[in-house]
Amino acid sequence: MKTPKELQYDKLGAGVVSALKKRFFEAWYFSGSDEAVEKVFSLIPKDHTVSWGGSLTATGLKLTELAAGKGYKVIDRDKAASPEERTELMRQALLCDTYLMGTNAVTEDGQLVNIDGFGNRVAALTFGPRQVIVVAGMNKVCKTLEIAIARARYIAAPMNVQRFPSVKTPCSETCACADCSSQSSICAHFVHTRLCKPAGRIKVILIGQDLGL
């Protein structure tokens, strides 16, 4: 028997998918992660070059490992031998065929909200790769755009910075946003994706679980 949260996610997920489609995204909802992962790879042609942005959801679902294991050509910045090579691989990723990423928030009416430090992840979301596949747990769904922005800024960002011990910002110490202007801030770029343009380029897969931050 499903838990109340799982039932809520199933019922809410269908509505969010419908709202995303009205905004020209392709979208699907799956209760479990196995079906979602299968769907991800059904969307990627075998001749595509695949890359990704930093995403605990993608990592947790082993999407990056699976992409390499399935024989796709991948652009993996974590294989870089130097900071300079890492930056170059991030630049190359902007012209890959399929870009995998999570999202900081999704609104019930089908909009995406993301905050980025260097901007490579949101740059790929807006333009460059032939298609972008966004994978997100239903914990990222917010009632309104205002709540989604607040979630991204005041919940996701202060938790995400904890992943980078070398980053020293007020929120790395307190885990609370101080609206800082530190050069180390991971909140340099705010992107609100109101519509998918061209239609169908961004594909959103929602999973009825709590995934990522």
Secondary structure, 3 states (H helix, E strand, C coil): CCCHHHHHHHHHHHHHHHHHHHCCCEEEEECCHHHHHHHHHHCCCCCCEEEECCCHHHHHCCHHHHHHHCCCEECCHHHCCCHHHHHHHHHHHCCCCEEEECCCEEECCCCEEEEECCCHHHHHHHCCCCEEEEEEEHHHEECCHHHHHHHHHHHHHHHHHHHCCCCCCHHHHHCCCCCCCCCCCCCCEEEEECCCCCCCCEEEEEECCCCCC
